[in-house]
Amino acid sequence: MVERPRHPKKDIERVMRVAESHGWRFAKGKKYYKAYCPCGEHLHTVHVTPSNPWYVVHLKYRFERTGCWDRRSS
């Protein structure tokens, strides 16, 4: 399996790795990553160069609010 490229911002990379441990997978685009939920119902985008200083906090909560966050994929 090909590993995705690292996110240039360490805080966002950390959130993405936690999401991957919950079964989410990421695909790299030009200006964002697409985050696919393990259940296939949710899709989020993760910007490469966010301008909002609260972006990391909001991204973390956005992942945690999905209904399948606690369900681990097998």
Secondary structure, DSSP 8 states (H G I E B T S, - for coil): -------SSHHHHHHHHHHHHTT-EEEE-SSEEEEE-TTSS-EEEEESS---TTHHHHHHHHHHHSTTSSS---
